[in-house]
Amino acid sequence: NNMPKDGDENGSAADVLKKGDEWR
């Protein structure tokens, strides 16, 4: 679940992790 959606380009690993959690 490491898809570059929103926040990945921002450079926020925490944001990406949070998004992955929401995608669950």
N, C-alpha and C positions, 0 to 999 in steps of 0.2 A: 504493500500500500504506500509506495513512495512515488506517487505521480506528481509531476510538476504542475500544480494547479495555481492557486493564489497564495503568494507568500514565498514560494520557492525562489522566484526571481528576486524577491526582496532581500533574500539572504537571511531568513529567519528559520533556523532549524526547529525552534520551539513551535513556531507557527505551523510548519509542515507537519510536525508530530501531532499537534492539536488537530489539524485538518484530517490527518489519517485516522485519528481517534473518532472524529465526527463521521467519517466515511464508513466506519465499521457498521 
